[in-house]
Amino acid sequence: MTKIKTAFYCQNCGASYARWQGQCNSCKEWNTIAEEIIQKEEKPVWKDSGSKMVKATKPLKIAEIDSTEETRMDTLDEELNRVLGGGIVPGSMILLGGEPGIGKSTLLLQISLRLPYKTLYVSGEESQKQIKMRAERINPISQNCYILTETKTQNIFKQIQEIQPDVVIIDSIQTLHTDYIESSAGSISQIRECTAELIKFAKESGIPVILIGHITKDGNIAGPKILEHMVDTVLQFEGDRNHIYRILRSLKNRFGSTAELGIYEMQGSGLREVSNPSEILISNHEESLSGTAIATTLEGMRPLMIEIQALVSTAVYGTPQRSTTGYNAKRLNMILAVLEKRAGFRLGTKDVFLNITGGLSVDDPAIDLAVVAAILSSNEDIPISKDFCFAGEVGLSGEIRPVNRVDQRIQEAEKLGFSTIFVSKYNKITLKNTAIKVHLVSKIEDIASGLFG
């Protein structure tokens, strides 16, 4: 009888140990090491039949390597293309994470149904009939999408050799298991081994693989941290299940920027691309309300107009509260201190609540000026004109500092119909003959006088 081989793995970072111990030496977490059954065998994972990419068998001088850029695969989805950096790179490994029910499977099923390439959608969580029911709502006439319900990697590779797809989608990596590891599906060793097999397949064949990954209650992708290091791109699908809008972010991207953002609207027929995000980030109300200001921010190469809401009220319980949603609370405290010290506004005994609409979390310092305007508007109970917007960083001495790419911010504000934009007078503005009025300010007092006289 073969002796069962076991090893101890950290459930947080994936480090292996010969015996159990209380603390992981790699990530310093306590009580995360668990025993798993393993069975390592040197067996071929898949057979390369008709691969599209020839793997280098010898080292090459850097001058001899072909540097021509490889053609990316167009997903026919502008938002996904933007986040990926222009499309899917052949042979790449993409990991998509998100909360349960947020729409990960819907997004990738929608992509697979619309792709002009032969696509194999592998599901370990739903039956073929269940996937068919969802597919009929999205795109029932697709001829390039194949659905496979399988969890064993060896069987998946057999079907890949028969179908010869151009793209492979796995839903999800936590449901897969391989015969060469005897632990249960979803364990550290199974996730790592299955991912390694898929990476070997993707790199040698040139066929891109997209994985769906579950996340833990802490918001991290379930499994070892090494999983995120192994793949080429890590995407995060965010949003509130009670709202219809979803945000796609890039947390890691070897082939593009990690600052890009994609926005979708959840509908009965799938996810609709939102090409103009300002339509969902700015409230549409007829009457003028105090405490709201419009800021111009940048997510990657895309300019956005976002609404800042502030509420300033007398502290009832003695100690004033400072609460923020989507904005750094420490930066809010800094701005309040600057307003009190440099501009003479008495806010130390008042509650201040700040909110960025649309569920966004913004760390762009260029929205500081809009935060100041919203706080002053709420404090004085005087509304700001709907046609005003702001772009500027606030310094500790009360000065308004310049921001980057101010011309692009002004053009976006002009395109959306704003009449006036407040920016730092230290910005170098090259635009000429613009319809929008550029109001230059140098300190906080200029904002107060420009808005309220």
C-alpha positions in Angstrom: 0.0 0.0 0.0 1.4 3.4 -1.0 2.2 5.7 1.9 0.1 8.8 1.9 2.3 11.9 1.5 1.3 15.1 3.3 2.7 18.6 3.7 1.8 21.7 5.6 0.8 24.8 3.7 0.1 28.4 4.9 -3.5 29.2 3.8 -2.5 32.9 3.5 0.7 32.9 1.4 1.1 29.3 0.3 4.5 28.6 2.0 5.1 24.9 2.6 6.5 23.3 5.8 7.6 19.8 6.8 5.6 20.0 10.0 3.0 22.1 11.7 3.9 25.3 13.4 1.9 28.2 14.9 3.3 31.1 12.9 4.2 31.3 9.2 7.8 32.4 8.7 6.9 34.1 5.3 3.8 36.2 6.1 4.1 36.2 9.9 0.4 35.2 10.2 -0.7 32.9 13.1 -2.8 29.7 12.9 -2.8 29.7 9.0 -0.8 26.5 8.5 -2.9 23.4 7.6 -2.0 19.8 6.6 -2.8 18.7 3.0 -2.5 15.4 1.2 -0.1 15.6 -1.8 1.2 13.2 -4.4 3.8 14.6 -6.7 4.4 12.8 -10.0 6.3 13.8 -13.0 3.7 13.3 -15.7 2.9 15.2 -18.8 0.2 17.8 -18.2 -0.9 18.2 -21.8 0.3 17.4 -25.3 1.1 20.4 -27.6 -0.6 19.6 -30.9 -0.4 22.4 -33.4 0.7 25.1 -31.0 0.6 28.7 -32.2 3.6 29.9 -30.3 7.1 28.3 -30.6 8.8 28.2 -27.2 12.4 29.2 -27.2 14.7 26.2 -26.5 18.0 28.1 -26.1 19.0 31.5 -24.7 19.2 34.3 -27.2 21.1 37.6 -27.2 18.8 40.5 -26.4 19.6 42.0 -29.8 18.5 38.8 -31.5 15.0 38.7 -29.9 12.2 39.8 -32.2 10.8 43.0 -30.7 7.8 43.4 -33.0 4.7 44.0 -30.9 2.3 41.0 -30.9 -1.2 41.7 -32.1 -3.7 41.8 -29.3 -7.0 40.1 -29.5 -9.9 42.6 -29.7 -12.7 41.6 -27.2 -15.2 43.9 -28.9 -15.7 45.4 -25.4 -14.2 48.9 -25.1 -14.2 48.9 -21.3 -12.4 45.6 -21.0 -10.0 46.6 -23.8 -9.2 49.8 -22.0 -8.5 48.0 -18.7 -6.4 45.3 -20.4 -4.4 47.9 -22.3 -5.8 47.4 -25.7 -7.0 43.8 -25.8 -6.0 40.3 -24.8 -2.3 39.4 -25.3 -1.9 35.9 -26.8 -0.6 33.4 -24.3 -1.4 35.6 -21.3 -3.0 34.5 -18.0 -5.8 36.8 -16.7 -7.4 36.4 -13.2 -10.7 38.1 -12.5 -11.8 38.4 -8.9 -14.9 39.8 -7.2 -17.6 39.3 -4.6 -20.2 36.5 -5.1 -23.1 37.6 -7.3 -21.3 40.7 -8.6 -21.4 39.5 -12.2 -18.1 37.9 -12.9 -19.6 34.9 -14.7 -22.0 37.1 -16.6 -19.2 39.4 -17.8 -17.0 36.6 -19.1 -19.9 34.7 -20.6 -20.9 37.8 -22.4 -17.3 38.3 -23.6 -17.1 34.7 -24.8 -20.4 34.9 -26.7 -19.3 38.1 -28.5 -15.7 37.2 -29.3 -15.0 36.6 -33.0 -12.7 33.8 -31.9 -13.4 30.2 -31.0 -13.9 30.2 -27.2 -14.1 27.4 -24.7 -16.0 28.3 -21.6 -15.3 25.8 -18.8 -17.6 25.9 -15.8 -17.2 23.9 -12.6 -20.1 25.6 -10.9 -23.1 25.5 -13.3 -24.6 22.9 -15.7 -24.7 23.5 -19.5 -28.5 24.1 -19.3 -28.0 26.8 -16.7 -25.4 28.5 -18.8 -27.6 28.2 -21.8 -30.5 30.0 -20.0 -28.2 33.0 -19.2 -26.7 32.9 -22.7 -30.1 33.3 -24.3 -30.6 36.6 -22.5 -27.2 37.9 -23.6 -26.5 36.7 -27.2 -28.4 33.6 -28.3 -26.9 33.4 -31.8 -23.3 32.9 -31.0 -21.6 30.3 -33.1 -18.0 30.5 -31.7 -18.6 29.6 -28.0 -18.3 26.1 -26.6 -19.6 25.2 -23.1 -17.9 22.5 -21.1 -18.8 21.5 -17.5 -15.7 19.8 -16.1 -13.5 20.2 -13.0 -10.6 17.8 -13.8 -7.7 19.5 -15.6 -6.7 16.4 -17.5 -10.2 16.1 -19.1 -10.2 19.9 -19.9 -6.9 19.6 -21.8 -8.3 16.6 -23.8 -11.2 18.8 -24.9 -8.8 21.6 -25.7 -6.8 19.4 -28.0 -10.0 18.3 -29.8 -11.7 21.7 -30.1 -8.5 23.8 -30.6 -10.0 27.1 -29.2 -8.5 30.5 -29.5 -9.5 31.6 -25.9 -10.1 29.5 -22.8 -12.2 30.7 -19.8 -12.3 28.9 -16.5 -15.1 29.5 -14.0 -13.7 29.1 -11.4 -10.1 28.2 -10.5 -11.2 27.1 -7.0 -13.4 24.3 -8.5 -10.6 22.7 -10.5 -8.5 19.7 -9.4 -5.7 17.6 -10.9 -5.0 13.9 -10.4 -1.4 14.6 -9.5 -2.4 16.2 -6.2 -4.6 14.3 -3.8 -5.9 17.1 -1.7 -9.4 18.4 -2.2 -10.4 21.1 -4.8 -10.0 24.6 -3.5 -7.0 23.8 -1.3 -3.7 25.7 -1.5 -1.9 22.9 -3.3 -4.7 22.2 -5.8 -5.1 25.9 -6.7 -1.3 26.3 -7.2 -0.9 23.1 -9.2 -3.9 23.7 -11.5 -2.8 27.3 -12.1 0.7 26.1 -12.9 -0.7 23.6 -15.4 -2.8 26.3 -17.1 0.1 28.7 -17.2 2.4 26.1 -18.8 -0.4 25.5 -21.4 -1.0 29.2 -22.1 2.7 30.0 -22.5 3.5 27.1 -24.8 0.4 27.2 -27.0 -0.1 31.0 -27.1 -3.8 30.6 -26.2 -4.9 33.1 -23.5 -6.6 31.8 -20.4 -9.0 33.8 -18.3 -9.6 32.6 -14.7 -12.4 33.5 -12.4 -11.3 33.6 -8.7 -13.4 33.7 -5.6 -12.6 36.3 -2.9 -12.4 36.0 0.9 -14.4 38.0 3.4 -11.4 40.4 3.6 -11.7 41.2 -0.1 -8.6 39.2 -1.2 -8.6 36.5 -3.8 -9.0 33.1 -2.2 -6.0 30.9 -2.3 -2.3 31.5 -1.9 -1.0 35.0 -2.6 1.4 33.4 -5.0 -1.6 32.9 -7.3 -1.6 36.7 -8.1 2.2 36.6 -8.7 1.9 33.7 -11.2 -0.7 35.3 -13.5 0.0 38.2 -15.9 -3.1 40.3 -15.1 -5.3 40.6 -12.0 -8.7 42.3 -12.5 -11.1 43.3 -9.8 -14.8 43.5 -10.4 -16.4 45.8 -7.8 -19.8 47.2 -7.1 -22.8 47.0 -4.8 -25.2 44.1 -5.5 -28.0 46.5 -4.6 -27.0 48.9 -7.3 -26.8 48.5 -11.1 -23.3 49.9 -11.7 -20.1 47.8 -11.7 -16.5 48.9 -11.8 -13.7 46.9 -13.4 -10.2 47.7 -12.1 -6.7 46.4 -13.0 -4.7 45.6 -9.9 -1.8 44.1 -11.8 -1.0 44.2 -15.5 2.2 43.2 -17.2 1.0 44.5 -20.5 -0.6 47.8 -19.7 -1.5 50.4 -17.1 -3.0 49.6 -13.7 -4.7 53.0 -13.4 -7.4 52.3 -16.0 -11.1 51.9 -15.1 -14.0 50.2 -16.8 -17.7 50.9 -15.9 -20.7 48.7 -16.6 -24.4 48.9 -16.0 -26.1 45.6 -15.0 -29.2 45.0 -17.1 -31.5 42.1 -17.8 -29.7 41.4 -21.0 -26.2 41.5 -19.5 -23.7 44.2 -18.8 -23.9 47.5 -20.7 -20.7 49.5 -21.3 -20.9 53.0 -19.8 -18.8 55.1 -22.3 -19.6 58.4 -20.4 -19.1 57.7 -16.7 -20.1 61.2 -15.7 -23.7 60.3 -16.5 -23.8 58.1 -13.4 -21.4 60.0 -11.1 -23.2 63.3 -11.2 -26.7 63.6 -9.7 -29.5 65.0 -11.8 -31.6 67.3 -9.6 -33.5 70.4 -10.6 -33.2 72.5 -7.5 -29.9 73.8 -6.2 -28.6 72.1 -3.1 -25.9 73.3 -0.8 -22.9 71.1 0.0 -22.3 69.7 -3.5 -19.5 70.4 -5.8 -18.2 68.9 -9.0 -14.6 67.8 -9.3 -12.5 66.7 -12.3 -10.4 63.6 -11.7 -8.4 61.2 -13.8 -8.6 57.4 -13.9 -5.7 56.3 -16.1 -6.1 58.2 -19.3 -9.8 58.8 -18.8 -11.1 62.1 -17.2 -14.1 61.8 -15.0 -16.5 64.4 -13.5 -17.5 63.3 -10.0 -19.8 64.8 -7.4 -18.6 65.6 -3.9 -21.2 65.9 -1.2 -20.5 67.4 2.2 -22.7 67.9 5.2 -21.5 70.3 8.0 -23.7 70.4 11.2 -23.3 71.3 14.8 -21.8 68.5 16.9 -24.6 67.2 19.2 -22.5 64.9 21.4 -19.6 67.3 22.1 -16.9 65.5 20.2 -17.3 66.4 16.5 -17.5 63.4 14.0 -15.4 63.1 10.8 -16.8 60.6 8.4 -15.9 59.9 4.7 -17.0 57.6 2.0 -14.7 57.1 -1.0 -12.2 59.7 0.3 -9.2 59.5 2.7 -10.3 60.5 6.2 -6.9 61.7 7.2 -6.8 64.1 4.2 -10.2 65.4 5.2 -8.9 66.2 8.7 -5.9 68.0 7.1 -8.2 70.1 4.9 -10.4 71.0 7.9 -7.3 72.1 9.8 -6.2 74.3 6.9 -9.6 75.9 6.6 -9.6 76.7 10.3 -6.0 77.9 10.6 -5.4 79.7 7.3 -8.9 80.9 6.3 -10.5 81.4 9.7 -13.5 79.1 9.3 -14.6 77.7 12.7 -15.2 74.0 12.0 -13.6 72.5 15.1 -16.9 72.1 16.9 -18.9 70.8 13.9 -19.6 67.4 12.4 -18.3 67.0 8.9 -19.5 64.1 6.6 -18.1 63.7 3.1 -19.3 61.4 0.3 -18.2 60.7 -3.3 -21.2 59.6 -5.3 -21.3 56.5 -7.5 -19.4 54.2 -5.1 -15.9 55.4 -6.3 -12.9 55.6 -4.1 -10.7 58.5 -5.3 -7.2 59.3 -4.2 -6.5 62.0 -6.7 -5.4 65.1 -4.8 -6.9 67.3 -7.6 -10.3 66.9 -5.9 -9.2 68.8 -2.8 -10.6 72.0 -4.2 -14.0 70.6 -4.7 -13.9 69.1 -1.2 -13.2 72.6 0.2 -16.0 74.1 -2.0 -18.5 71.5 -0.8 -17.6 72.0 2.9 -17.9 75.8 2.6 -21.1 75.5 0.7 -22.7 73.3 3.4 -21.3 75.4 6.2 -22.7 78.6 4.8 -25.8 76.8 3.4 -25.3 78.5 0.1 -25.6 76.3 -3.0 -22.8 76.3 -5.7 -23.9 76.9 -9.3 -24.3 73.7 -11.3 -22.1 75.1 -14.0 -19.0 75.3 -11.7 -16.4 72.6 -11.4 -13.0 72.4 -9.6 -9.5 71.0 -10.1 -6.8 71.8 -7.6 -4.7 70.5 -4.7 -4.8 72.2 -1.3 -1.5 72.7 0.5 -0.8 73.0 4.2 -0.3 76.7 3.9 -3.6 77.2 2.3 -2.2 77.6 -1.2 -3.9 76.0 -4.3 -1.3 73.8 -5.9 -1.3 72.9 -9.6 -2.4 69.5 -10.9 -1.2 67.4 -13.8 -2.9 67.2 -17.2 -5.1 70.3 -16.5 -5.8 70.8 -20.2 -7.5 67.4 -20.4 -9.6 68.2 -17.3 -10.7 71.6 -18.8 -11.6 69.9 -22.1 -13.7 67.3 -20.3 -15.5 70.0 -18.3 -16.1 72.0 -21.5 -17.5 69.0 -23.3 -20.0 68.3 -20.5 -21.3 71.9 -20.6 -19.7 73.5 -17.5 -19.4 77.3 -17.8 -16.6 77.8 -15.2 -13.7 75.8 -13.8 -11.6 76.8 -10.8 -7.9 75.8 -11.2 -4.6 76.9 -9.6 -3.1 80.0 -11.2 0.3 78.2 -11.1 -0.9 75.7 -13.7 0.5 76.1 -17.2 -2.6 76.1 -19.4 -1.9 75.8 -23.2 -5.5 75.7 -24.4 -6.8 78.7 -26.3 -10.2 79.9 -27.5 -12.1 77.7 -25.1 -15.8 78.3 -24.4 -15.4 77.5 -20.7 -14.2 80.3 -18.3 -11.0 79.3 -16.4 -11.1 81.0 -13.0 -7.5 81.1 -11.5 -7.1 80.9 -7.7 -4.0 80.9 -5.6 -5.3 80.3 -2.0 -8.4 79.2 -0.2 -9.7 82.7 0.4 -10.0 83.2 -3.4 -12.4 80.2 -3.5 -14.6 81.6 -0.7 -14.7 85.1 -2.3 -15.2 83.6 -5.9 -18.1 81.5 -4.8 -19.9 83.5 -2.1 -18.5 87.0 -2.6 
